[in-house]
Each structure stands twice: as C-alpha cells, then as structure tokens.
Amino acid sequence: MNLVTRPFACLCWMLVGILPTIAQPTFQNKAPIPKIYDASEDTVKLVMQQFFSHQFNPANPTDTLNGLETWAYNVQGDTSATIFGPTIKWHTGESTLLQVINQLPQPTTTHWHGAEVPAQFDGGPHQPIHPDSTWYVNFTNLDSSSTMWYHPHYHNNTYPQVQMGLSGMIISEQATDPIRDVLPQTYGKDDIPVILSDLRVIWDSTLNPPRRKIDTLKSKRPINVVNGVTDPYFEVPAHYVRLRILNGSTRKGTMFGISDSYTGDSSSLKPFILVATDGGYTIQPDTLTMLLIGPGARAELLLDLRDYAVGDSLYLRNMNQYMPGFIVGSPFLSPLGGGGDSTAGEAFMQMKIIADPQDYTPVDTFPGFTSMWDPSLQDTIGLDTQRLKTFVFWGKGKGFTIDSTTFNMMRIDDTVCVGNKEIWTIHNPTAIAHPFHIHKIFFRILDIQDSTGTLLDLNARGLNGPKDDILVQPGWRVRFLAKFDDYPNPIQANLSYMYHCHILTHEDSLGGGMMKQFVVTNEGPCARSNSIYDRLAQDWKLYPNPASETLFLQADMEYPSEVTIIDLQGRVVRQEKLGPIEGLAPIDVSHLKTGFYLVRWSNPLGWDTRKVLIQER
C-alpha cells in the first residue's frame, strides 16, 4: 500500500477575533441513514413536499427546533423523509429513468450535481418544475464510481430552497470495479452517507399564525445538522469503515479530522485515508489528518477501526479553528469578509463502536490501489483551448461576479466543441475564498499557484482525485484539465450548462450573480470539416492494458508510422518507428517502470493518444 502521511498546511493570515468557547453536544440523536433506491430496478419517482413534523432533536420532543417547516424529497408513496431525500444508486452504462414531482408552493428545479447528463436533463435554471407538475428525466449514466448529490438550482431561489432541506445523495456504481471490491460497501453499516449542513432559526411575526422558521436569508447559521438531526451519532463496527461525506452547506467550507476525543488541537487527530473525491477514486490513497472542502464538495474517507472495542467512541471533528478568516465557515473575523460564521461545537458527530451487525461482511484488510484517470493529470497532448475565469468583487453591497458580468439566462458565455480537451485557469484576486463548481464534467487539477507564485502540494490538500468543486482561496490560480465529450447540442442558451460559485448566495443575484453558462456543441465553429482524425481515433487499439512486457498496437495502416511513449512528467521514454501495419505491431515495454504512460501513434493521416498502465512484473 502506497500511503504518505502529509500534514495540512494552513496559512492563517488576516485572522481577527477569538475562537468562542461553546459547550459540546451530548450526541444523543442517532443519525438516520437515508433510504436507498436503485434506478436499475425501476423508475425513481421523487416527490418534493412540505412538512411541519421534522424532528431536528428527536431526543428532546420539547425542543423548539422540532416541528419547523422543512422540505424534502421522497419516493412516491413514501413520506418518511421530512428533510433531505433518499440516496439514489445508478449504474455506469445503464439507462436511468427518473421523475421529479413538485408538490411545493413554488417552482423549483432538481440538479444532478456532478453527473454527466444531457443539458436538457441537467436540472439547472433552464429546467423549471412548476407546482403540481412532473419533470421526466431519461439518460444513460456515463459516470464511473463516485458520490454525487442532487439539489434545487432555480435561479435566484437556489439558496432558500436548499436551506429548507432539499438535497440528497447519489451513488454511481460500475459493474466491474476492483477498487470498490477492496473497500467497505455495505450501505448504512460500514459505508455511511454523511450529509453536513447547518441552520439558523428565527421568529416570523408575518406568518399566520406567527411562528419560528428556518432562516432562508443570508445569515450566520451556527446550528450543526448531520443527516437532518442535531447532536448526531452513528453506530459503526470495529473494522474498516467508509464515510461518504457531502458538505451540503449552502455557504460554508468545512475542515474536519478524526479523533478519540471531541476536543483538542490538531496534535490529537488520528490519520484517515482519503480514497475518493467528487468524481471518484484518487490516483492512490492518501493518508491525511485534516481535510478542507468547500460547499458542494464530497470526500470519501476510510477509517481503520480494528483496534477499537465495543463501547468505544471517536469523533468527526469540526476543526474550523484552522480555517483562515477569508473562508466562510471560519470562526475568525476578517476585515474584508468571509469568516465569523462558524458552526458551533468541536465535533460534527460521534461514532459509537458496536458489535458486528447482521448480514454484514467486515473488511479487515486494505491493499491500496492505483486508479485510471481520464484525462490524466498531464494529458495535455492535443489540447484544444485554454480559458481564464477571474472572480471580481464589485464593492461592498454589490457582490461578486465572474469576469465582471452577472448571470444572464439568455446569454451563452462559452461555446465548447464536443470532444475538446481544455485547460481552464480560475483566478481569485478577491479577499475571500470561492468554491468554483462546473456542471457536466469532472476535472483534473494540474497545479495551484498561491499569491506568491508558489506551487501547492495537491496531495496534501486532498486534491489528488477528480473534482467538480474546488475552493479557490484568495490569490490562487487553479489550472485544471477537462474533457467535454458526449451530449452535443445546438447552440441555444436553454441547452447550456452552468459554472458558478457554490456559495449559493453568490450564485443567486443576491451575491452579484456569480454564475455563467456554456454550451457543448458540434455545430457552428465546432462543425468538423474533416473526419480523418475521427476515423483514426476509432480505428486503432492498444492491448493488453494494463501491460507488463509487450504492448500490441492493432491497426491497418499502409504507411510507415511512429509510436512515442511519454511519462506523466512529459518525458519521452521511448520512440519506435513502425512499418506498414496489417493486424498487430508489438511494442517492447519491458524496460518501463510501473505507472501510467501516454502512447502517441503518429502517421501520415494524423495522430492520436491512448493512456496505458504498466503493471508490476
């Protein structure tokens, strides 16, 4: 197992104020595990409903948090969820059928955050679901194994609707997945969905009758909520346990760690293994002690609990004292905004060790893994386009924008040719951190430069995996590589995908309208005038993959050609000239070290690239 322990480096400059002392909760509410529905078995019919029966603190029936108005998703015929929604499982390569039924008093949408779906099924602002109407969704799942989520995305009303409780988890699975097979995968027992959120409650005298309600305006929200309850705990076995963590906060970044006590500084933290980020598995597992993720991001943690005994406890810690004041969610005040809005308490939740549950096969070994990346970290051969996106602060009370323009639903900001490989640079010269999220694709971070020009360690920051949501700190320049394959559309604004800040008050015009949209197309400037490259890409193969001694190139080519093998640092490690090929051409790779390589085949008709893994011999 190739694990490297890396401390999390925190630049806590411009911190003003003191960390408040807050009494710890009693962890008296068993956190509910959302029901799970498999989309391969039947159409999943989600109903959005209004409730007045939710129990944020079921251990104390008289708590005034109980009985507030909440909104939730349920599968039709079930009303057991009074906040959030069920977990939906869908499968790579299979047709996914969903219906979303709106029984709320206002229009909304449902966005499949992280999913690669056709634009008309993305669930963004262009796909409203009006009260008493149904939205029909039908697509083939192209995503590999990953943890995603769903939530409203109705323009200028996203923040309030998510704050009312509308969100749920998605698990995408592949039929063949050797990495999944070495990880805990018994849902709700050793594979635990953890949805972090927060709230604030206010008195509203304008309601009839006057009553307390969830504050859906921009405000500080100190109350910690996990899977819909305060003071939460989970029961876990004394084996390897996997936490699928979703930062479902509408505004806050989250810094977490694991410890045996619910108090203490970073020296008290225990290592955990990061095995997946937003879009799936990391290149290799990384061992960390703290991890910072922005709102909307996901992280899958593997905990080794084999040394614990029944009755022991440990905690998912709230390490917000290590977040600088420029991050929303930090307890520290910053003169230029961002902080002073922390979630109360030093732990998000407790984990209680219990005896092995029934119908459960424990995982007691973890051999590690190496994942395949597409596109790979340095796969910049054949790059089509580079784009720069800059965050702009318009002044106090005026909010933030991307590239100095607010969101316009009828304007296409970027036209992307289907099949493009592009590098995007996200620059944040503002004084607070913004989580950048892009629809449709996962991206691979190439590098991050801080305000001094220093390149940051991506592995130490938990960025060693596919992302769709990156917390861009002040002064940072984030470069990522993305492939915009599949689902081309006509160049029409209503068939656009979004990219935006996932601080939802910034996405909505309340924060300046920090959102733009792009269309993926094969029309107009993207219409191909020559299909030779397309045929070349389809008409050759490399196998076996992984390989060890010999790699075979299968093709029919009457002209001489050349193979170039490049490592992930961009170094040419082998070049070989080939004569005409009719069938197979062997390539000796026995001298190459274990790892990923790019194989470029060049001939008079053009060139194309494939990625291969050289395995241990």
Wavefront OBJ file of the C-alpha trace (Angstrom):
o trace
v 0.000 0.000 0.000
v 1.458 3.343 -1.037
v 0.340 5.759 1.642
v 2.016 9.046 2.509
v 1.138 10.970 5.630
v 1.031 14.682 4.949
v 0.240 17.430 7.454
v -2.254 20.035 6.285
v -0.602 23.395 5.875
v -2.798 26.340 6.890
v -1.904 29.945 6.129
v -3.945 31.696 8.803
v -3.181 35.274 7.889
v -5.512 38.185 8.497
v -7.224 36.425 11.401
v -9.055 38.789 13.672
v -11.090 37.884 16.747
v -11.031 34.990 19.171
v -12.373 31.469 18.975
v -15.538 31.203 21.105
v -15.911 28.545 23.754
v -19.069 26.533 23.101
v -20.456 23.677 25.159
v -20.239 20.345 23.386
v -23.414 18.467 22.472
v -24.411 15.230 24.129
v -24.630 13.311 20.832
v -27.998 11.906 21.778
v -29.641 11.530 18.362
v -28.924 8.517 16.203
v -28.384 9.958 12.732
v -30.833 8.452 10.251
v -29.484 6.603 7.227
v -31.379 7.745 4.108
v -33.234 5.005 2.283
v -31.524 3.869 -0.900
v -33.274 3.255 -4.214
v -31.668 1.527 -7.202
v -32.518 3.209 -10.505
v -31.733 -0.022 -12.380
v -34.744 -1.697 -10.791
v -37.451 0.807 -11.697
v -38.155 4.452 -12.474
v -37.345 6.527 -9.385
v -40.231 8.929 -8.780
v -39.135 11.724 -6.442
v -41.799 13.881 -4.821
v -40.843 17.284 -3.343
v -43.065 18.047 -0.357
v -43.561 20.425 2.534
v -43.573 19.118 6.142
v -44.200 20.518 9.627
v -43.230 17.358 11.510
v -39.458 17.149 11.229
v -37.559 16.376 14.434
v -34.157 18.037 14.420
v -33.733 16.902 18.033
v -35.842 13.763 18.490
v -34.264 13.006 21.878
v -35.914 16.163 23.245
v -39.511 16.378 21.964
v -39.984 19.828 23.523
v -37.060 21.387 21.647
v -38.338 24.360 19.650
v -36.290 23.163 16.659
v -38.816 20.371 16.225
v -41.875 20.943 14.084
v -40.385 23.679 11.900
v -41.394 23.820 8.264
v -38.988 21.714 6.173
v -38.904 20.487 2.598
v -37.879 17.010 1.493
v -37.736 14.540 -1.355
v -39.468 11.173 -1.009
v -40.062 8.340 -3.412
v -43.704 8.421 -4.444
v -45.862 6.624 -1.894
v -43.463 7.270 0.999
v -43.415 10.273 3.352
v -40.838 9.068 5.869
v -38.198 11.676 4.962
v -39.132 15.082 6.367
v -35.830 16.684 5.338
v -33.294 15.883 2.601
v -34.132 12.831 0.489
v -33.270 9.220 -0.293
v -29.967 8.056 -1.722
v -30.272 7.137 -5.402
v -27.987 4.492 -6.863
v -27.444 4.411 -10.596
v -25.110 2.316 -12.716
v -22.489 3.105 -15.346
v -23.705 2.435 -18.862
v -27.308 1.808 -17.864
v -30.414 3.798 -18.688
v -31.557 5.941 -15.764
v -35.213 6.930 -15.550
v -36.412 9.498 -13.023
v -39.497 11.586 -12.444
v -39.437 14.651 -10.207
v -42.867 15.756 -8.964
v -43.258 19.213 -7.443
v -45.833 19.419 -4.658
v -44.283 22.592 -3.222
v -45.979 26.013 -3.337
v -43.362 27.468 -5.714
v -41.394 26.462 -8.831
v -38.042 24.777 -8.439
v -35.588 22.516 -10.283
v -33.534 19.438 -9.402
v -29.894 19.409 -10.475
v -27.806 16.210 -10.514
v -24.644 17.725 -9.074
v -21.584 16.033 -10.587
v -23.431 13.936 -13.158
v -22.643 13.942 -16.869
v -26.116 14.155 -18.374
v -27.646 15.780 -21.460
v -28.173 19.510 -20.955
v -31.961 19.207 -21.058
v -31.780 16.853 -18.051
v -29.130 18.779 -16.060
v -31.732 20.379 -13.796
v -30.300 23.872 -13.954
v -32.239 27.137 -14.218
v -33.480 26.213 -17.703
v -35.483 23.202 -16.494
v -38.078 24.617 -14.064
v -40.611 22.311 -12.423
v -43.751 24.254 -11.655
v -46.111 23.395 -8.763
v -48.215 20.289 -9.404
v -46.134 19.313 -12.423
v -43.698 16.476 -13.206
v -40.267 16.578 -14.847
v -39.349 13.434 -16.801
v -35.649 12.503 -16.943
v -34.082 9.795 -19.117
v -30.347 9.398 -19.722
v -27.598 6.794 -19.852
v -25.254 7.081 -16.885
v -21.743 7.833 -18.181
v -20.166 8.415 -14.758
v -17.865 5.912 -13.127
v -17.909 5.002 -9.425
v -18.447 8.205 -7.466
v -20.502 10.038 -4.855
v -22.682 12.859 -6.185
v -25.797 14.645 -4.965
v -28.980 16.365 -6.081
v -30.485 19.699 -5.072
v -32.521 22.638 -6.464
v -30.955 25.077 -8.915
v -33.761 27.560 -9.546
v -32.230 30.937 -10.368
v -32.393 33.493 -7.549
v -34.038 30.911 -5.291
v -31.431 28.152 -5.014
v -30.131 29.212 -1.610
v -33.516 29.319 0.187
v -34.714 26.035 -1.310
v -31.576 24.125 -0.356
v -31.668 25.721 3.089
v -35.201 24.369 3.561
v -33.837 20.845 3.202
v -33.974 19.826 -0.462
v -30.932 17.654 -1.153
v -29.938 14.016 -1.339
v -27.015 11.745 -2.198
v -26.295 9.836 -5.423
v -24.019 6.789 -5.650
v -22.817 5.828 -9.124
v -21.523 2.263 -9.451
v -19.724 0.300 -12.147
v -20.469 -3.366 -12.780
v -16.745 -4.159 -12.690
v -14.817 -2.168 -10.116
v -11.800 -3.824 -8.462
v -11.244 -0.786 -6.232
v -14.786 -0.955 -4.844
v -14.179 -4.609 -4.066
v -11.438 -3.781 -1.537
v -13.462 -1.024 0.176
v -16.349 -1.244 2.669
v -19.583 -1.313 0.662
v -22.412 -2.372 2.991
v -24.608 0.730 2.814
v -25.532 2.161 6.202
v -23.290 -0.249 8.143
v -19.689 0.275 7.043
v -20.429 2.525 4.046
v -22.004 5.555 5.706
v -23.589 8.587 3.964
v -22.784 11.732 5.964
v -24.538 14.944 4.884
v -23.247 18.009 6.751
v -25.451 21.085 6.906
v -26.321 23.945 9.239
v -29.191 26.260 10.076
v -30.447 29.283 11.959
v -33.972 29.670 13.311
v -35.846 32.974 13.588
v -39.275 34.186 14.716
v -41.517 35.404 11.893
v -44.469 37.512 13.042
v -45.731 37.889 9.462
v -46.782 34.238 9.259
v -50.306 33.168 10.129
v -50.034 32.081 12.844
v -46.691 33.687 13.822
v -44.060 31.007 14.429
v -40.424 30.049 14.311
v -38.943 29.110 10.966
v -35.677 28.250 9.229
v -33.913 31.463 8.214
v -33.588 31.381 4.419
v -31.987 34.805 4.091
v -28.237 35.330 4.087
v -27.263 34.890 7.718
v -24.911 33.178 10.138
v -26.084 29.637 10.874
v -24.395 28.172 13.961
v -26.509 25.011 14.432
v -24.775 21.818 13.298
v -27.001 19.323 11.449
v -25.894 15.894 10.176
v -28.331 13.766 8.160
v -31.108 16.025 9.405
v -30.508 15.919 13.179
v -28.559 17.872 15.777
v -26.262 16.183 18.338
v -25.793 13.202 15.988
v -24.113 9.847 16.396
v -23.597 6.838 14.133
v -23.088 3.216 15.101
v -20.119 1.601 13.335
v -18.326 -1.763 13.560
v -14.711 -2.245 14.675
v -13.385 -2.804 11.143
v -12.612 -0.599 8.176
v -15.410 1.952 7.754
v -16.040 4.246 4.803
v -17.588 7.707 5.285
v -19.094 9.345 2.197
v -19.006 12.985 3.318
v -21.044 15.613 1.496
v -20.582 19.232 2.515
v -24.216 20.172 1.947
v -23.865 23.624 3.495
v -25.211 26.448 1.382
v -22.215 28.669 2.186
v -19.580 27.208 4.490
v -16.292 25.495 3.945
v -15.589 22.599 6.283
v -12.334 21.478 7.873
v -12.596 18.084 9.520
v -10.460 15.475 11.206
v -10.867 12.317 13.304
v -10.009 11.927 16.993
v -10.869 9.840 20.042
v -11.968 12.982 21.895
v -14.353 15.701 20.806
v -11.883 18.369 21.912
v -8.198 19.022 21.333
v -5.956 20.627 18.751
v -4.506 19.078 15.607
v -1.988 17.034 17.588
v -4.870 14.896 18.889
v -6.052 13.897 15.411
v -5.791 10.380 14.027
v -4.894 9.641 10.416
v -7.576 8.719 7.925
v -7.265 7.534 4.318
v -8.735 9.663 1.542
v -9.877 7.225 -1.174
v -12.148 9.383 -3.345
v -13.036 12.997 -4.116
v -16.006 14.482 -6.007
v -15.761 12.410 -9.173
v -14.305 9.150 -7.923
v -11.159 7.487 -6.700
v -7.911 9.310 -6.029
v -4.865 8.253 -8.074
v -3.673 6.407 -4.978
v -4.901 6.581 -1.377
v -3.517 9.444 0.708
v -3.265 9.444 4.473
v -4.210 12.808 5.992
v -5.129 14.197 9.398
v -7.246 17.169 8.263
v -9.163 17.942 5.100
v -10.752 21.186 3.893
v -13.615 21.018 1.374
v -15.912 23.742 0.140
v -19.708 23.719 -0.001
v -20.967 21.189 -2.521
v -17.814 19.042 -2.469
v -17.570 15.385 -1.469
v -14.840 13.244 0.100
v -14.721 9.535 0.859
v -12.755 8.663 3.990
v -11.569 5.219 5.048
v -11.199 4.734 8.821
v -9.270 1.838 10.345
v -11.228 0.939 13.491
v -9.804 -2.548 14.036
v -8.139 -1.571 17.329
v -11.387 -0.287 18.852
v -13.646 -2.282 21.152
v -17.414 -2.338 21.503
v -18.404 0.703 23.578
v -15.532 2.912 22.383
v -16.210 6.205 20.627
v -14.487 8.518 18.187
v -15.490 11.787 16.537
v -15.642 13.549 13.202
v -14.097 16.780 14.396
v -15.005 20.339 13.432
v -11.521 21.855 13.050
v -12.726 25.296 11.959
v -10.089 26.992 14.127
v -7.629 26.036 11.374
v -9.616 27.804 8.671
v -8.409 31.327 7.864
v -10.853 34.192 8.213
v -11.245 34.548 4.438
v -13.194 31.247 4.326
v -16.912 31.350 5.075
v -17.250 28.941 7.984
v -14.193 30.182 9.880
v -14.771 31.484 13.426
v -12.304 34.302 12.787
v -13.387 37.706 11.564
v -11.611 39.106 8.538
v -11.723 42.848 7.769
v -12.582 42.031 4.156
v -15.310 39.479 4.887
v -15.708 35.734 4.752
v -15.310 34.488 8.326
v -17.096 34.929 11.622
v -19.719 32.347 10.640
v -18.688 29.102 12.285
v -20.721 26.022 13.076
v -20.944 25.500 16.832
v -19.064 22.734 18.593
v -15.742 20.982 18.187
v -17.177 17.835 16.602
v -19.776 17.298 13.908
v -20.721 13.850 15.123
v -19.845 10.893 17.317
v -19.185 7.346 16.126
v -20.000 4.580 18.613
v -18.407 1.165 18.169
v -20.945 -1.656 18.216
v -20.873 -5.422 17.693
v -20.964 -6.575 14.083
v -24.470 -6.165 12.660
v -26.300 -8.988 10.917
v -25.955 -9.535 7.168
v -22.613 -7.828 7.132
v -19.206 -8.929 5.844
v -16.451 -6.940 7.556
v -13.461 -5.516 5.706
v -10.255 -6.080 7.674
v -7.572 -5.520 5.039
v -6.847 -2.679 2.666
v -4.241 -3.365 -0.031
v -4.413 0.103 -1.570
v -4.996 0.801 -5.257
v -3.996 2.776 -8.330
v -6.838 4.301 -10.310
v -7.103 5.070 -14.014
v -7.533 8.739 -14.885
v -9.281 10.113 -17.931
v -7.993 12.676 -18.681
v -4.743 12.075 -16.821
v -3.002 14.726 -14.769
v -0.531 15.678 -17.505
v -2.531 14.567 -20.555
v -2.240 17.890 -22.356
v -1.287 16.436 -25.727
v -3.713 17.619 -28.383
v -5.023 20.458 -26.241
v -7.833 22.360 -27.939
v -8.466 25.503 -25.880
v -7.368 27.383 -22.767
v -9.760 29.638 -20.848
v -9.260 32.106 -17.994
v -12.011 32.857 -15.476
v -11.466 35.647 -12.950
v -13.520 36.368 -9.831
v -14.357 40.050 -9.418
v -15.560 41.961 -6.343
v -17.822 44.835 -7.327
v -17.748 46.562 -3.979
v -19.481 46.278 -0.620
v -23.162 45.565 -1.052
v -22.737 44.867 -4.784
v -21.436 41.308 -4.587
v -19.145 39.213 -6.763
v -19.106 38.196 -10.420
v -17.088 36.039 -12.798
v -15.304 38.156 -15.414
v -17.265 41.281 -14.395
v -20.637 40.219 -15.804
v -23.662 38.952 -13.899
v -25.657 35.891 -14.901
v -27.951 36.173 -17.899
v -30.011 33.086 -18.732
v -30.254 34.077 -22.389
v -26.518 34.675 -22.932
v -24.063 31.900 -23.838
v -20.755 32.784 -22.224
v -18.649 29.941 -23.648
v -19.051 27.681 -26.672
v -17.218 24.377 -26.168
v -16.694 21.938 -29.023
v -17.721 18.402 -28.142
v -14.636 16.247 -27.682
v -12.461 19.195 -26.627
v -9.670 18.828 -24.106
v -9.300 22.211 -22.419
v -7.282 23.823 -19.647
v -9.208 26.308 -17.522
v -7.462 28.713 -15.169
v -9.546 30.004 -12.255
v -8.057 33.164 -10.725
v -9.298 34.587 -7.443
v -7.896 38.086 -6.748
v -10.713 38.800 -4.251
v -10.290 38.726 -0.478
v -12.444 35.665 0.260
v -12.450 32.029 -0.866
v -14.976 30.949 -3.514
v -15.887 27.318 -4.335
v -15.867 27.020 -8.140
v -18.258 24.361 -9.477
v -18.771 23.330 -13.105
v -21.614 21.198 -14.425
v -21.371 18.168 -16.750
v -17.707 17.233 -16.261
v -15.153 16.282 -13.654
v -11.779 17.963 -13.959
v -8.213 17.072 -13.008
v -6.270 19.773 -11.207
v -2.920 20.352 -12.915
v -1.488 22.827 -10.424
v -2.331 25.603 -7.974
v -0.239 28.723 -7.500
v -0.780 30.815 -4.389
v -0.462 34.601 -4.251
v 3.355 34.334 -4.049
v 3.593 32.102 -7.105
v 4.387 29.020 -5.000
v 3.068 25.719 -6.343
v 0.992 23.931 -3.699
v 1.093 20.239 -2.796
v -2.144 18.857 -4.230
v -1.956 15.547 -2.380
v -1.550 17.250 0.997
v -4.752 19.197 0.327
v -6.820 16.201 -0.727
v -6.887 17.258 -4.390
v -5.443 14.021 -5.750
v -8.671 12.993 -7.484
v -11.361 14.075 -9.954
v -13.185 17.239 -8.927
v -16.183 19.320 -9.923
v -15.966 21.723 -6.952
v -12.735 23.415 -5.797
v -12.440 26.008 -3.001
v -10.313 28.702 -4.641
v -8.597 30.722 -1.931
v -7.564 34.392 -2.279
v -4.663 34.914 -4.645
v -4.854 31.398 -6.069
v -4.608 30.424 -9.712
v -6.056 26.952 -10.231
v -5.380 25.208 -13.534
v -7.472 22.181 -14.407
v -7.805 19.872 -17.393
v -11.229 18.755 -18.610
v -12.668 16.693 -21.460
v -16.025 17.832 -22.824
v -17.042 14.629 -24.545
v -20.592 13.411 -25.181
v -24.016 15.073 -25.461
v -23.524 17.856 -28.046
v -26.415 20.270 -28.520
v -27.464 23.111 -30.801
v -26.055 26.491 -29.797
v -29.025 27.597 -27.692
v -28.988 29.236 -24.282
v -31.670 26.900 -22.935
v -29.350 23.936 -23.640
v -26.493 25.332 -21.567
v -24.607 24.005 -18.567
v -23.599 26.236 -15.639
v -20.352 27.112 -13.891
v -20.568 29.178 -10.745
v -19.585 29.861 -7.167
v -21.178 27.266 -4.861
v -21.676 29.796 -2.087
v -25.311 29.833 -3.089
v -25.920 33.459 -2.093
v -23.162 34.356 -4.578
v -24.648 32.147 -7.288
v -28.005 33.883 -6.878
v -28.104 37.573 -7.771
v -28.156 38.304 -4.035
v -24.375 37.903 -4.287
v -23.962 39.561 -7.693
v -24.975 36.642 -9.893
v -21.648 34.752 -9.765
v -22.675 32.256 -12.441
v -22.179 31.756 -16.180
v -23.121 29.146 -18.742
v -21.586 27.202 -21.600
v -22.930 25.075 -24.412
v -21.289 21.886 -25.728
v -21.868 21.572 -29.453
v -20.770 20.125 -32.793
v -22.354 22.964 -34.745
v -21.177 26.376 -35.943
v -17.469 26.850 -35.194
v -17.355 23.261 -33.905
v -18.584 21.548 -37.072
v -15.834 19.190 -38.268
v -14.751 19.713 -41.871
v -12.520 16.621 -41.924
v -13.372 13.269 -40.397
v -9.949 11.612 -40.886
v -8.987 12.310 -37.269
v -12.254 10.805 -36.045
v -11.635 7.642 -38.064
v -8.057 7.443 -36.832
v -9.224 7.694 -33.209
v -11.633 4.809 -33.733
v -9.504 2.518 -35.892
v -6.604 1.543 -33.624
v -6.283 -0.221 -30.299
v -3.640 -0.919 -27.662
v -3.727 -4.066 -25.585
v -3.317 -5.589 -23.086
v -3.960 -2.680 -20.750
v -2.501 -2.971 -18.137
v 0.606 -4.387 -19.835
v 3.868 -5.719 -18.480
v 6.335 -6.946 -21.164
v 4.788 -6.339 -24.572
v 2.124 -3.926 -25.794
v 0.361 -4.594 -29.095
v -0.853 -1.894 -31.466
v -3.743 -3.173 -33.582
v -4.459 -1.275 -36.798
v -4.489 -1.396 -40.573
v -2.085 1.255 -41.867
v -0.389 1.101 -45.289
v 2.091 3.865 -44.438
v 5.058 3.940 -42.029
v 4.231 5.348 -38.616
v 5.824 6.089 -35.255
v 4.997 5.339 -31.619
v 6.101 7.739 -28.869
v 5.713 6.806 -25.197
v 5.615 9.677 -22.697
v 5.559 9.502 -18.887
v 3.325 11.669 -16.700
v 6.125 14.219 -16.270
v 6.038 14.827 -20.032
v 9.333 12.999 -20.731
v 9.721 10.875 -23.850
v 10.825 7.427 -22.630
v 10.617 5.508 -25.906
v 10.228 6.168 -29.619
v 9.859 3.438 -32.205
v 9.369 3.645 -35.967
v 6.912 1.144 -37.418
v 6.467 -0.052 -40.954
v 3.053 -0.615 -42.532
v 0.733 -2.485 -40.144
v -1.768 -5.142 -41.050
v -3.068 -6.533 -37.776
v -0.665 -6.317 -34.822
v 2.589 -4.490 -34.162
v 4.423 -5.486 -30.931
v 5.992 -2.767 -28.784
v 8.528 -3.721 -26.135
v 7.690 -2.057 -22.785
v 9.648 -4.396 -20.524
v 12.103 -1.640 -19.577
v 9.423 0.792 -18.377
v 8.779 1.328 -14.694
v 5.362 0.645 -13.186
v 2.946 3.528 -13.724
v 0.831 5.406 -16.271
v 2.110 6.398 -19.699
v 0.759 8.132 -22.797
v 1.235 6.300 -26.101
v 1.050 8.582 -29.147
v 0.704 6.973 -32.568
v 1.642 9.276 -35.467
v 1.178 8.516 -39.176
v 0.572 10.480 -42.384
v -3.156 10.704 -41.627
v -2.675 12.335 -38.216
v -2.008 11.252 -34.652
v -3.898 10.082 -31.593
v -3.079 9.258 -27.967
v -4.006 6.455 -25.594
v -3.249 6.017 -21.901
v -1.805 2.726 -20.630
v -0.777 1.312 -17.275
v 2.461 -0.659 -16.959
v 1.939 -3.084 -14.089
v 4.371 -4.831 -11.775
v 6.114 -7.818 -13.300
l 1 2 3 4 5 6 7 8 9 10 11 12 13 14 15 16 17 18 19 20 21 22 23 24 25 26 27 28 29 30 31 32 33 34 35 36 37 38 39 40 41 42 43 44 45 46 47 48 49 50 51 52 53 54 55 56 57 58 59 60 61 62 63 64 65 66 67 68 69 70 71 72 73 74 75 76 77 78 79 80 81 82 83 84 85 86 87 88 89 90 91 92 93 94 95 96 97 98 99 100 101 102 103 104 105 106 107 108 109 110 111 112 113 114 115 116 117 118 119 120 121 122 123 124 125 126 127 128 129 130 131 132 133 134 135 136 137 138 139 140 141 142 143 144 145 146 147 148 149 150 151 152 153 154 155 156 157 158 159 160 161 162 163 164 165 166 167 168 169 170 171 172 173 174 175 176 177 178 179 180 181 182 183 184 185 186 187 188 189 190 191 192 193 194 195 196 197 198 199 200 201 202 203 204 205 206 207 208 209 210 211 212 213 214 215 216 217 218 219 220 221 222 223 224 225 226 227 228 229 230 231 232 233 234 235 236 237 238 239 240 241 242 243 244 245 246 247 248 249 250 251 252 253 254 255 256 257 258 259 260 261 262 263 264 265 266 267 268 269 270 271 272 273 274 275 276 277 278 279 280 281 282 283 284 285 286 287 288 289 290 291 292 293 294 295 296 297 298 299 300 301 302 303 304 305 306 307 308 309 310 311 312 313 314 315 316 317 318 319 320 321 322 323 324 325 326 327 328 329 330 331 332 333 334 335 336 337 338 339 340 341 342 343 344 345 346 347 348 349 350 351 352 353 354 355 356 357 358 359 360 361 362 363 364 365 366 367 368 369 370 371 372 373 374 375 376 377 378 379 380 381 382 383 384 385 386 387 388 389 390 391 392 393 394 395 396 397 398 399 400 401 402 403 404 405 406 407 408 409 410 411 412 413 414 415 416 417 418 419 420 421 422 423 424 425 426 427 428 429 430 431 432 433 434 435 436 437 438 439 440 441 442 443 444 445 446 447 448 449 450 451 452 453 454 455 456 457 458 459 460 461 462 463 464 465 466 467 468 469 470 471 472 473 474 475 476 477 478 479 480 481 482 483 484 485 486 487 488 489 490 491 492 493 494 495 496 497 498 499 500 501 502 503 504 505 506 507 508 509 510 511 512 513 514 515 516 517 518 519 520 521 522 523 524 525 526 527 528 529 530 531 532 533 534 535 536 537 538 539 540 541 542 543 544 545 546 547 548 549 550 551 552 553 554 555 556 557 558 559 560 561 562 563 564 565 566 567 568 569 570 571 572 573 574 575 576 577 578 579 580 581 582 583 584 585 586 587 588 589 590 591 592 593 594 595 596 597 598 599 600 601 602 603 604 605 606 607 608 609 610 611 612 613 614 615 616 617
